[in-house]
């Protein structure tokens, strides 16, 4: 029987993109040809997002759209992976008969087996708790023809912010070994990648769970010794910032860019969100980074419409943003999440 041609659709964040590239690497190594267009594939894979309502709706709509190719195209099997399957498990198979198999975020390495056996409607998401971490030896196929690549330095989160359900389906924080990350970045540089973008759910928590401790500052200093021209950490929780970390940041060879999601500027809302930081402290953090790194660009995101947000709290947020003067700002509206307070 001929080997099926596979197409993978990625939804969601850069961390999901890394997962997709790992699955593509495994499939390519196993001999599966890859199709650029879903219309040309016998097996379709959707790597989903389940962060907020809008992301879940997009995931479901994409699954149903691709399912039509089973009726009028070459597609013989449809597989769903990612956060939606890790979060809802077998419910997806029960509610969506178009789906032939599901795979959670903790079973990425089994994508080859699932593609081979998809006709049997396998559920490889429900029974697998979050725990997977890839390493530098894991096959990975860079999907986009761009000069940068995302490097996932850790997985999961321990913070427990009340607006976020990610720990439910990505699990507790767990860091990759520093030497392993350095090896991956060196290998990417050898492939011509010009920028390594470091991502995780809680980047500044990196290293705290490793034997002997360590922190993101140690990793950045080590990556500065590689051949990678540009290094850019993302998703920095302001509660984890210390003077010691800023001192290492200043010495590290990284781009002068800070991605620091503050979420709000009112202390009452920050407490309700369990952000473990005050508005005043976040102002101090931004000021200290700017003083340490001339020309630094600072980006943030805020969340509006959180339960209990009064007009006064919103005004405090606006005044906070006006005072700090971030260089880039993203705004999200609150999305109720199952399993959060």
C-alpha positions, 0 to 999 in steps of 0.5 A: 500500500502506498505511503500516505501524503500528509498535510499539517495545519498549525493554529495558535501560538509559536509554541504550537508551531514548534510542536508542529515542526517536531511532528513534521520531523518525525513524519518526514524521517519515517518516510511520509511525503509532505503536501503543501496544500491540504487538497493534495494530502491523503492524511490531514493533521490539525494542530489546535489551540484551546487558549480562549473561546475564539481560538477554540472556535477557530480550531473547530471550524478548521477541523470541519472545513478540512473534514469536507475534503474526506467527502470530495477530496483525496483525504482518507484520514483526519487527525487532531492534535494539540491543546484542544485534544489535550484539554477535551480528549475523547469528547472530540471523537464523540462529538466529531465523527469526522475525526479519525484520531486524536493526539495530545501534547504529551504524545507528539512522538507517537504521531507516526504510529497514529497516522499509520493507524488512524483508520482505527479511531485511536484516542491517544490524548485522554490517557496521557497527562502533560509531561513531554519535553523534546530535546536537541536530538528530536527530528524537527522540520522547520516549516516556514522559510524565514530567518528565525526559529522558535526554541521551546526552553520549557513547558508548562506553568506553575503560576495559576493565574485565574484567567488562564487554563493553560496549566490544565493541558500543558502541565506543571513547569519543566525546563529543558537542560541548558546544554541541550538548548545550547546544542539546539541553537548551535544546530539552528545557526549551522542551518542558516537561522539568524535569530533564535526566539526563546519561548515557553509558558513562563520563560523567566521560570526557566531553570528553577526545577533543574538539579542545582537550580539556575535561571534564564540569565545563565541560559542567555549568557551561555547562548551568547557564546553560540554562533546565533546572531540574534537571541530573543526571549519572549513571554516574561512574567514581571513577578520573576524579575530581580536586580540579579536577573537584570544584571545578567540580561545587560551582559547577555548578547540578546536583542534590545527587546523586552516582551513583558505581559503585565495584564493589568495596572490596577492592584485589585485586579492584579490580586484577583488575577493572582499575578503576584506583582503590583503595578508599582513593582512593574513600573520599577521593573520596566524602568530598571530594564530601560536604564540597564539597556539603552534603546530597549523596546518594550512590548506588553499585553493587557487583559480587559473585562476581567470580572470585577473590573470597575471603571476606576480599575480601568482608569488605573490601567489607562494611567499605568499605560500612560505613565510607562509608555510601552513601545508596543501594546496588545489588548485582549478581552477576558474569556471565561475558562472552564476549571479556572476560579 
